[in-house]
Amino acid sequence: MASTLNELGKIAQQQGQSSEAAEYFQRMTDIYREVYGGKHYLIGVALSNLGGVYMDLKQYERAEQLFRQALQSFADTLPPNNQNTGIARSKLGRSLLCQHRFAEAEKESHTGYDILSKQENPSRARLHDVSTDLAEEYEALDQPEKATRFRAELAKLDNKDVSLSGRN
């Protein structure tokens, strides 16, 4: 049931139906908490998904709280370099960036980037998003050399996407 709610939540979110998506992800969270007694990485996944809905709603403080709860769930149940942790850290970084808390955002985004970039097959879309955030954060922190580094990472990712789209 909870995995079905997750899929329904993703669909609702993609269709811009944020309140419906939030309901699905909240129900998913509640089910996982009940089934696993409050301690399982799937609770973190559900909380992270719910945080994504609040990002869409531009409720960045609420999203931040949910991402922090997801990270606590992951810390309790997964190794620190797990992909889910990297994703949640990068999402937390974005929520902090949107609140103009640039130094905190950079720390979370960079940690997320480090975790994600070391995965066997990292998602280029996620690396693109977090690299974009890091470039923006470093610009805001008046560190243009670091911003340039992440813009170069973005260019590499974009070039890989172009070369892959040319294949049949």
C-alpha positions in Angstrom: 0.0 0.0 0.0 2.7 2.5 1.0 4.6 1.9 -2.3 1.4 2.6 -4.2 0.9 5.8 -2.3 4.5 6.8 -3.2 3.7 6.3 -6.9 0.4 8.2 -6.6 2.2 11.0 -4.8 4.9 11.2 -7.5 2.2 11.4 -10.2 0.2 14.0 -8.4 3.3 16.1 -7.8 4.3 15.9 -11.5 0.8 17.1 -12.4 1.1 20.0 -10.0 -1.4 18.7 -7.5 0.7 19.5 -4.5 -1.9 19.1 -1.8 -2.9 15.7 -3.1 0.7 14.6 -3.4 1.3 15.8 0.2 -1.6 13.6 1.4 -0.2 10.6 -0.4 3.3 11.1 1.0 2.0 11.8 4.5 -0.1 8.6 4.5 3.0 6.7 3.2 5.1 8.1 6.1 2.4 7.1 8.6 2.2 3.6 7.3 6.0 3.1 7.3 6.2 4.5 10.9 3.5 2.1 12.0 4.9 -1.0 10.2 8.6 -0.4 11.1 8.1 1.2 14.6 9.6 4.5 13.5 13.0 3.1 12.4 13.5 2.3 8.7 15.1 4.1 5.8 11.8 4.0 3.9 10.5 6.5 6.5 13.3 8.8 5.4 12.3 8.3 1.7 8.7 9.3 2.5 9.8 12.3 4.5 12.1 13.4 1.7 9.4 13.1 -0.9 7.0 15.1 1.4 9.7 17.7 1.7 9.9 17.9 -2.1 6.2 18.8 -2.2 6.7 21.7 0.3 9.6 22.9 -1.9 7.1 23.0 -4.8 4.8 25.0 -2.5 7.7 27.4 -1.7 7.3 26.5 2.0 11.0 26.2 2.4 11.1 26.1 6.2 8.7 23.2 6.4 10.7 21.4 3.6 13.9 22.0 5.6 12.3 20.4 8.7 11.2 17.3 6.7 14.6 16.9 5.0 16.3 17.1 8.4 14.0 14.4 9.7 14.7 12.3 6.6 18.4 12.7 7.2 18.0 11.6 10.8 16.1 8.5 9.6 18.9 7.7 7.1 21.6 8.3 9.8 19.8 5.7 12.0 19.4 3.1 9.3 21.9 3.6 6.4 25.7 4.1 5.9 26.6 7.8 5.7 27.6 7.6 2.0 24.3 6.1 0.9 22.7 7.6 -2.2 19.5 8.5 -0.2 21.6 10.5 2.2 23.2 12.3 -0.7 19.8 13.1 -2.3 18.4 14.4 1.0 21.5 16.5 1.7 21.3 18.1 -1.7 17.5 18.8 -1.2 18.2 20.3 2.2 20.9 22.5 0.6 18.3 23.7 -1.9 15.8 24.5 0.8 18.4 26.5 2.6 19.5 28.2 -0.6 15.9 29.3 -1.2 16.0 30.8 2.3 19.2 32.7 1.4 21.1 30.9 4.1 24.0 30.4 1.8 26.8 29.2 4.1 24.5 26.5 5.5 23.2 25.6 2.0 26.8 25.3 0.7 27.7 22.8 3.4 24.7 20.6 2.8 24.9 20.9 -1.0 28.6 20.1 -1.1 28.1 17.1 1.2 25.3 15.9 -1.1 27.4 16.4 -4.2 30.3 14.5 -2.7 28.1 11.5 -1.8 26.2 11.5 -5.2 29.3 11.9 -7.3 30.9 8.9 -5.7 28.0 6.6 -6.5 28.6 3.8 -9.1 26.1 5.3 -11.5 25.2 8.7 -10.3 22.1 10.4 -11.6 23.2 13.2 -14.0 20.0 15.1 -13.3 20.7 15.1 -9.6 24.3 16.1 -10.1 23.1 18.8 -12.5 20.7 20.2 -9.9 23.2 20.2 -7.0 26.0 21.6 -9.2 23.6 24.5 -10.2 22.9 25.1 -6.5 26.6 25.1 -5.6 27.4 27.6 -8.3 24.7 29.9 -7.0 25.7 29.4 -3.4 29.4 30.2 -4.2 28.4 33.3 -6.1 26.3 34.5 -3.1 29.3 33.7 -0.8 31.6 35.8 -3.1 33.7 32.7 -4.1 33.6 33.0 -7.9 36.4 30.5 -8.5 34.4 27.8 -6.8 31.3 28.9 -8.7 33.3 28.6 -11.9 34.3 25.0 -11.0 30.7 24.0 -10.7 29.7 25.7 -13.9 32.4 23.7 -15.6 30.8 20.5 -14.0 27.5 21.6 -15.4 29.0 22.0 -18.9 30.5 18.5 -18.7 27.1 17.1 -17.6 25.3 19.0 -20.4 27.9 17.7 -23.0 27.3 14.1 -21.8 23.6 14.6 -22.2 24.1 15.9 -25.8 26.4 13.1 -26.7 24.0 10.5 -25.2 21.0 11.9 -27.0 22.8 11.5 -30.3 23.0 7.7 -29.9 20.3 5.4 -31.2 
